[in-house]
Amino acid sequence: MSSYIRRKTPGDTEWFVHDRFGMFIHWGLYAMPARHEWIRYREEIPVGEYEKYFKRFDPDLFDAREWARRAKAAGMKYAVLTTKHHEGFCMFDSKFTDYKCTNTPAGRDLVKEYVEAFRAEGLKVGFYYSLIDWHHPDFPIDMRHPLRNRPKEEVEAYNAKCDIKKYAQYMRDQVTELLTNYGKIDILWFDFSYSGDHDEKKPWLRGKGKEDWEAEKLIATARALQPHLIIDNRTEIEQDLWTPEQYQVTDWVRHKETGELVTWEACQTFSGSWGYYRDEMTWKSPEMLIQMLIQTVSCGGNLLMNVGPTSRGYFDDRACAALDVYGRWMKYNSRSIYGCTMAEPELRATCPNGCYYTQSEDGKRLYVHLFRYPFQFLEIRGLAGKIGYAQFLHDGSEIRFREGKVDHFSEGATRADDLVVFTLPVVKPDVTVPVIELFLN
C-alpha cells in the first residue's frame, strides 16, 4: 500500500483520488461574444450593453448526453459545470433571480440536463459556483469589476447602495437550491477570493474574501445538505481541495503551515481561455495534453481539464480533437492513471531523465512514462532486484531486461549492481506517450 498520508478532509475524497481525471465545463453568456469568459471585465461592458447576449442565448444544439459520452470516452470520471460564472448568469432555474437560462430563448434548465446525462453515464457530478457576481445589485464594485475605472464618486455612490450581506444570503439561497433540487452532488467548486488585492492608487476598490462571502455560513449550508461533498478552498476557508490553476505542479502540494500532503487538483485548459474563444490559437499539442495528466498524477494530484462549449451548445472540433487525444491514450493506458499516485520516495529517486513514474496504490506496479523515447535501451539505476516482469502497457507485450551490467556498448561491458537495462524497440510505438508497466517483487 502507498505510504503517503493525506491531510484528512471533511468530505468524501476517496473516490476522487482514485479517479484522477475530470472535465471542467465553462459555459455561459460569454460563449456568444466568444472572446474570453472575463469579457465584461476586459472590455468594461456595462450591464445594459451585455443584455443583448441574455436576450439571444439559444443553445439549440445542446445535447448533454453527447457531452457526457465524450467525457466518458476521454477517460474522465467526473465533471464540474459552471452553474453561475462571474457574469452572474445562472444556468439553472433559480427562484432567486430572473437572470437565468429559463428566461432566455433556451427556455430550459441546463444544469438539470447536465446532471441527468452525466449521472446516466456513471460519472460523478460537480457544480462550479462563482462567489463573484457582476450582475447582482448588491455586489460592490472592486478592482475586478467591469466598472472599476468609473470615477471615484460614481463608484462610491454605487457601492453605498450595495448590501453585501444580502448578496451573501443570495448565495446561500442558491447553493441550497443546487444541493436540494438535483439529487446527490459530488463536488462544489467555489471561485474565488481576493481579499488581499488592493490598488494603492484607488483604495476605495478593495478585494473580497471570506468575510464578504460569509464563507463559514455558506459552507455550513452546503455541508448540512450534503455532508459528503468535496469543497475547494477558494472561499478562503480550508476544506477538502487545493486547486492550482494553469500551471504544472512539480511535487505533491503541501499544507503551507503543517507541511501535510493535501488533496489537490490542477485545473487546466485546452487553450488559453476557459470559456469558448473563437479566435484563440494557443491550443495544446497531443503530447502536452497527455504529459500534463501524467505529470499531475505523478505528483499525487488530479487533473480537471476544461472544455468551453459554443453558445449553440456543442463542443467545437478543436475541443473534440483534444478529447479524442485523451480517449485514444486512456483506452490502453488508463491503468497508469486510475488508482495511481506518486511513486514511493525510494522508487521516485530512480526515475531517469525524460521519464515520469506513477505507482498503483497497492504498491505492486510501477509505471514508467516515456516522455522522451530512448534509442533501443532504457537504463534505470536503483531498481535491480525489484522487478518481476515488464511490459508495454498499451499492448501487454513483454519488455526484456537484465540487471547488473551493460554490455551493449562496443567498448565492452560495464557493471553496476543497482542497474536495470530494458531493451526497447528501435522505433517508438504508435502511442503519444508509451508506458512501461513494471510488476514489482
N, C-alpha and C positions, 0 to 999 in steps of 0.2 A: 504494500500500500504506500501511496505517496506520504512522505514525512512532512509535507508543508501544512501548516496550520493557519487557516484564515481567521481573521477577526470575526467574532460572532455577529450575526445580523438579526434584526427584529423580524424580517420577512423570510420567506422560503427561497433560498438561493441554491439549494442542492441541484434541482433540475437545471438551473441556469448555468452553473459551472460545468455541467456535463454537456449541454447542448452547444455552447460556444459560439454559435453563428446566428445572427438575426438580421431582419430587414427593417430599416428605418424608412418611413414614408412621410415626406414633407409635401403637403397638398393644401392649397387654399386659393384665395382670390388672386394671389401673386402669380399663379400659373398663367393668368391671362396676359398681363404685360410681358411675362416671360423674360424678365431681366433681373432676377435675384429676388429672394424672399424678403429681403430688407429694402425693397424698392421704396416704400413710403419714407423710410429713414433716409436713404441715399439721395432721393430726389426731392425730399421735403414736401411731400404731397399732402395737402390738407384733406380732411375727411370728405368734404363736398366733392372734390375732384376725383377721389378714389371711389366714389359711389357708382361711377359708370361700370366698374367691374362687378359690383354687387348686383346691379340690375340685369346683367347679362350672363351671369355664371350658369352654364348649362352643360355639365359633363355627360353628354348624350351617349358617349361610347364607354362610359364607366361600367366595368364588369368586375366586381370584387372577386368573383370566383376565378377569373383569369389571373388576377394579381396573386391570389393565394396559390394557384397551381404553379405560377412562375417562381414564387418564393420557395415552395417545396422542391421544385425541380433543381433550383440552385443549391440545395442543401441547407437552406435556412430552416431553423426550428422554431422561431418566434418572430413577431413583428411588433413595431411600435408606430402608431399613426398619430399625426398631429390633429388632435381634436379642436384645438384653438392655437394659432400661432400669434406672434406679436401684433399682427394687424387687428386682432380681436374677433375675427370672423369665426363663427362656430360651425363645425362640420356635423353637428348633431342637433336634434330638435330640443333645444333648451327652452324652458318656460320663463327663464330669467332675462332673456334678451330677444329682440326682433332681428338682431344681426346674425342670421343663421341660414344654413343652406335650404331649409324648408321654405324660406321666404324669397328664394331666388327661383329662376326658371328650372333649377334642378328639382325642386319640389318634393324632396325626399330626404330621409335621414341617412346620410352617407356612412356615418360611424356604425349604425346598425347593420348595414350591408357588409361592411368590412368585418365586423365581429363574427357574424354568422358564417361568412365564407371562409375565413381563416380557421375558425374553430372546426369547420366541417373537414378541412384538410389535415386536422390533427396538430395544428400549430398553436403555440401559446400566443396570447393576445395582450398587447400593451397599448396604453394611451400616453401620448405626449400632451402636456397642458402648459401653455405659456403663462408665466407669472406677470409678464408684460402685456399691456393692452392699450394700444394707441387709439382705440375707438371708444373705450368706456369713458363717460363724462367725469368719473371720479378718479381717473388716473392722472396724477400731476405730470406736467412737462418736466423732463430732466434732460441730461446730456445725451441720452439715447432715444430721444423722442423726435418725431418728424418736425415739430415746431420749436426745436431748441434754439434756432437762430432768430426767432422773433425778438423784438425789443424787450428789454428787461421789464418795463412797466406792463407790457401786454402779457408776458409770461406770468408775472406776479398776480395780475388780475385774474387770469385763467386759473391759476393754482389756488387762489383764495376761494374759488367756488368748488374745489375738489374736496372730497372726504375719503381719504384712503381707507378708513375703517369700513366704509360702505363697500368699497371695492374688495377688501379682504373678505367680507361676508359674501359678496357675489361669487368669489372664487370657491368658497366653501360650499355654497349652494350648488354650483355647477359640478364640483367634484362629487358631491352627494348624488347628483343625477347620473354621472358617469359610472359610479360604482354601485348604483341601485338598478338602473334600467337595462343593463346589458349582460347580466349574469356574471360569472366569475371572470375577473380581470387579473392578469398575472404581473403586470408591470405598470407603475405610474411614474412617468418621466417628466418631472417639473423642469422648467427652463425660464429664466436663470436669475441669479442675484448679482448685484454690482454695487453694494453699499460702500465699497472702498473707492469708487470712482468719483472724482471731483475735478471740476475745471476751476483752477485758481483765478482765472480771469473772469469767470462767471459763477461766483459762489452760490448764487441763487438756484443753480442747477445741481442738485445733489443726487447721488446714486441711491438705489433702493436695495433693501435686503430683508432679512427675516423679521425685523420689527414691522416693516411696512406690510409684508405679506401675512403677518400674524401666523408665522410658519408653524409654531407649536400647535395652534388650534387646527390649522389646515391638515397637518399630518395626523393629529389625533382623530379628526373627522374621517380621514381615509382608513386609518387602522381600525377604527370602531366598526366600519362597514365590511372591510375585507382584511383581516389581520395578516394573512399570508403574503400580502403584496410586497413586491420588490419596489422600493422607492429610492430614487437617486438623492444626491447630496446638494442639489443646486438651489435649495431653499435657504442654504447656509446652516442647515441642521443636519448633522451626520445621521444617515440611515443605513441603507444596505449597499449602495452602489457608488463607486467613484467613476467619473466619466471623462477621461482625457479626450479632447476633441481636435481632430485634424492634425495630429502629429503621431509619430510612431514611438511608442514606449520601448525602451531597450532593457528594462528589468521589471520585475514584479512591483507594482505600485504598493507603497507602504504608507501607513498612517504617519502623518508628519510629527506627531507628538510621541506616540508609543513605539513606532517602528514596526508595528504588526503588519502582516500581509493582509491586504484588503481584497474584497470582491470588486473587480473593475471591468470596465467595458470601454473599448476605444470606439468612438463614433467617427465614421469617415464617409466621404462622398466619392462617387464615380468620377465627378469632375469638380470644378471649383465652387459649385453652388449647391445648396440644399434643395431649394425649390427648382422647378423647371426653368431652365435658362436656354432659350433657343440658340443664342449665338455664342455660348461659352464653349471653348475648344480645348481646354486642358484635361481631356479625358484620359484616364489612366490606362496603361498598356495591360494586356493579359498577365504578363509576368508580374507587374507591380500589384495587381489585384490579388493574385494568389499568394504572393510573398507577404503582403500585409496581413492576410488571415493567418498564415503560418507563424509569422513573427509574433503576432499578438498572442496566440495560444502558447507559443514557446516561452512567453513571459507570464503565463498563468492567467491570461485575460480572455475576454470575449470580444468579438468584432460585430458591431452594428453598422451595416453598410447601407447607405441611403439611396433611395430612388425618388426622383421628383416627377410625378405624373404630369402630363399635359392638362390644360384646362378642359379638354374634352374627355379626360378620364382614363387615358391609356398610357402605358409605358412606351416611350418612343424607341426607335430602332437602336439607338446608341445604348440606351439602358438595357434593352433586351439582349443586345450582344454582350454586354458586360455580365449580365446574369447567366448567360449561356457559358461564359468562360468558367464561372464557378461550377455550373452544373456538370460540365464535361470533366472537370478535375475532381470534384467531390464524388461523382458516381463511383470512382475507383479508389479514391484516396481518403475518403472521409474517416476511415478508421484512425488516421493520424491526427484527427481534429476532435471528434466526439469522444468524450470521456478521457481526454488527454490534458496534460498540463505541462508546466515547466519541468524539465528533467532534473533528477536529483543532483545536488551540487557536485558530487564526485564524478558523475557522468557528464554533466554540463561542462565541466572543466576540460573534457577531452574533445569537445566539438571543434573540428578543423575549420579554417577559414573557408568561406563560401558555402557553409552548411548551417542549418538550424535544426535543433532537436526538439521533439515533443516526446512525452512518455505517458503511457497508459497509467491511469490512476492506481491500478493494482500493481504497478511497477514491473510487470512481466515483459513489456515490449517497449523498445526504444525505436523512435522513428527519425531517420536521418534524411532531411530535406535538402536536396542538391540544388541550391540557388545557382551555383557555378559548377557546371558539369565538368568533371575531371577527364583527362585523357587516359582511359583504359584502367587506371589504378587509383583507388582511394585509400590513403593511409591514415589510420587513426591510432594515436598512442593513448594508452590507458584502458583499453577495452579487452586486452588479452585475458583469456580465461573466463570471460563474462558472457560470451555469445554461444548459443547452442545451434542457431540456424539463422540464415539471412536470405531475404528475397526482395525483389521489387514488389512494392505494394500493388501497383496498378494491374499486374497480370499474374502475380504469385509465382514468378519464375525465380529459380534458385540463383543466388549470387555466391560464388565460391570465394572463400577467404582462407588465408593462412596466418599463423601467428608466429611472432618471434624473429622473423627475418624478412629482408627484402632481397630478392635475387633476380629482379627484372632489369637491373642496370648492367650495361656492358662492362663496367669496371669490376663487377663481381659482387658477391652477396655481402650485405651488411646485416648486423643483428641488433635487435633491441627487444628485451624481454617483454615490454609492455605493448608491443606493436601488433596491430592487425592490418593486413593488406587485403582489400576487396578487389576482385577482378571484375571490371565492368565492360560492357560493350563499347567498342571504339566510338560508335555513333550513338548519340543521345537518343533514348526512346522518345516517341512522339507524345510527350507529356510535358505540359508547361513547366512544372517543377517535379521531376522524378523523386520518388520516396523509397528509401531502403527500410524495410521492416526487419528489425533485429529481435529475435526471440532470446531473452536473457536467461542465463542459467539460474 
